[in-house]
């Protein structure tokens, strides 16, 4: 298992903004290319007046940051790269206050950077189909509210999850926990015929009618597993998610919760090789 680059490795590879921009140019466009304007093949040279490279023949300019989270940002590129590094070397994520402290930027800038990185992690993670034996479950995330807890609790966001045993995880903020809503996500992510384990929530009772091999455990009767039928793996992820939110971020607004889910889902799906995360995020810029 790769442990990933050390902080010395990072600053050796990316000592300044120019090194970061050179990396972006080489990664996204190559070191030599056919000019989109004049068609001649050759190297594009760095323009000193702004972050661009120009064709030696006609002066056509390419902006490597266009189409990335860095586009139109006034924050130095090396700070963006270092923020990516911090996200991939932290087990539970990085709060905006920590980014503010380490990068020397304002809190609003740090918060925006954190949200952009979380959104990017979710995009890199993607949504592959989940097969084999999967677990489905929903949870409720939000600040403390008086009264009922769990299903039916007011003021909380509903998060639905599908976990492939020994494989990938899919999570999504959904408007409610009704059958129509949850079944739409299952049908989109899980091929017909797949084995599905769930708890006794009445919504899941008709999954077998849709062509799935469905088994349940009855949590209400304190039945947590029947053989390999359980949702313990997914519930373990919910517990970790909530601990991380409380311990690292204190609370998360409903508006930004999908981005945090994208980050934690990405981390879970790379759990077998977390040291490769920084390189993967760089490779997909």
N, C-alpha and C positions, 0 to 999 in steps of 0.2 A: 504494500500500500504506500503510495506516495505521500510524503509529508508536506509537499508544497514548498514554494520558495521562502527563504528567510527574508527578514527585512533588509539585510545586507544585499541579498540577491536582487531584491526589488530595486534598490537605489543604484545598483551597478547596471541593471538593464535600462532603467528609466531615471537618469540623473537630472534631467531637466525637461522643460516643455518640448524642446526641439526633438529629443529622443522619442518622446511619446507621439509627436506628430509624424515623425519618420516611420514609426511602427504602423500607425494608422494608414499612412499612404501606401506602404508596402503591402499591408494586409488586405486593403480594400481595392487597390488598383494595380499593384505590382510595381516593380522598380523600373521596368520599361514597358511601354504600351503604345498602341496605335492611338494617335490623337483623335478625339471625337470630332474635332473641327476640320483639320487639314488632312487627316488620315495617315500622316507620316509616322513611322515607328521610331521610338527613341526614348531617352530619359527625360522626365520632367524635373525641372530644377526648382528649388525652394524660392519662394517670393519673400523677401524680408519685410515688406510693409504690412503683410497680413498672413494668416495661417493658410497658405495655398501653395500650389506647385504649378509651374507654367511650362507649356510646350516650348522647346528651344526654337521651333520653326515658326510658329504663328502667334505665340504668346497666350494661347488659350489656357485658362486657369481651372484647376481642380481643387476643390475644398474637401479634404479628407474627413472633416468633422460633420459635413452635411449628411443628414439622415441618421445621425446618432444622438444619444442623449446629451452629447456635448455641444450640439449645434446651437448657436446664438447664446451660449453661456459665456459670461465674462470671467468665470472662475478659471484659473490656470489649469491647463490640461493635466499636468503632473499631479495636481491635487485630486482631480477626478480619478486618475489611475490609482492613486494611493487609497482613495476611498473604496474603490473596488477591491483592492488588496485587503483592507481592513474587514470588509464584509465577508470575505472568503476565509479569513483566518480567525474569525470569531465564531464560537460555537452557537451562541444564542442571538446573534445579530448585533448591530451597532446603533445605539440611540443617537438622535440628532445632536444632543448636547456633547456627546463624545466626539462626533465628527467636528463640531464647532471648536472643541478644545484642541484636537490634534491637527486640524487643517488651518486654524487661524482665520476662519470665515465667520460671517454673521450667522445667527441662529436660523433666520429664514432661508439663507442660502444652504446651510447644512441640511435643513429639513427637506428642501426641494431636491437636493442631491440624493438623500436617502430614499425618497419616494421614487425617483427616477431609476435608481439602481434596483430597488425591489421590483419595479415593473419590468425592468429588463431581465432580471433573473427568471421571472415567470414566463417571459417570452422565449427565453432560451430553453426552459424546461419543456415546453410544448405539452401536447395532450395525446400521448400514444394510447391505442386501445388496450384495455385491461382484460386479461383472459385467465384461464386456469381456474383457480379458486379465489374469489374476491369477497371482501367484506364491505357492507354498506351500513352507514350510520349517519346520524345528524347530531350536531351539538349547537349550543347557544352561547354566543360571545358578546360581551358588553360590560358596561360598568355595573356596580352593585345596584340592585333594585329591591325595594321592599316587597314582601309578598311571595308569590309562587316562584319556585325555582324549576329549572329543567324545561320540559315541553310545556308550552303555554306561558312561559315567563314573559312579562311585558318589557318593552324597551331594549330587547336584545336582538342581535343579528343571527339569522339562521345560517349555519354553515353545513353543507352536505359533503360527505366524503366517500370515496370508493378506493379501497386498498387491495392491490393484488398481492396475494401471499408470496413473500420473498421477492416482490418486484416493485412496480411503480405505484405511486399514490396520486390521486386526483382530488382536489378540493375546490369548492366554489361557494360563494355567498349566494343564497337563493332567497326569493321574496317570502317563501313560506315552506312549511313541511307537508303540503298536501300531496296526494297521490300523483296528480297530473304533473306537478312541478318536479318531484323526485324521479318519477318514471321517465320523464323526458331526458334527464341527465344520464340515467342508467342506460337507456336505449342508445344514447349518443356515444357512450364510452365503453359499453360492455356488449360483446357479440352475443347473439342468441345462442342458447345451449350452454353458456358458462355456468358454473356452479357458484351460487351466491349464498353467503351466510348473513343473517341479520338478527336483530333482537325481535321481541314480540310486537313491536309497534304495528298497529292495525293496517297502516298504509302499505306495508310490505306483503301483506297476506296473499295478494293476487299475482305476485311475481311469476309463479309457476304457470299462470295462464298466458304469459307472454313468451313462453318457451325457455325459461330459465330453470335450472335445477336448484330449487330453493329450500333451505333449511333454516330453522330459527332456534334461538335459545330464549328462555323466559326469565328475564331479569327480575320481573315482578315476583317470581317465585324463588328468587335468589339462585337461579340456575345460570352460571357464568360460562359453562362449556358442556357440550355433549360430544365426546370424541373430539374431532377437529372442527366441529361446528361452533363458532364463537365469533365475537367481534372485539376480542381483547386487544388485538394488534392496533386496530383503528382507535379504540378508546385510549390506548397508551399514547398514541400520537396526539389526541385531543388534550390529554393531561400535560404533555410536554409543551404543546403550543400555548396553553393557558399559563403554565409556569413561566415560560419565556416572556410572554407579554407582560405579566405582572412583575417579573424580576428585572426585565431590561427596559421595557417601555411604559410601565405603570398601567397605561390604558391605551386603547386604540379606537379611533372614531370609526363609525360605520362607513363613512365616506372612503377612508383609506384602508379598511380591513382587507379588501381583495389584494392589495399590493403586499401586505404582510403575509397573507396566505401564499401568494406566489413565491415569496422568499423562503418560507418554511417548507413548502412543498419541494422547492428546488433543493434545499439542504437535505431533506429526507431522501430524495431520489438519488443523491450523490453520496449517501452515507458510507458506501463501501470504498469510496476513494475521494474523501474530502480534499485531499491535497491537490487534486486536479482541477478544482473549481476555478481558481484564478486564471489558469491557462485556458480553460474552456470559455470563460467570459471574454477574455481578450480575443480568442480565436473567432468569436461570433460577432465582433464589433462591425 
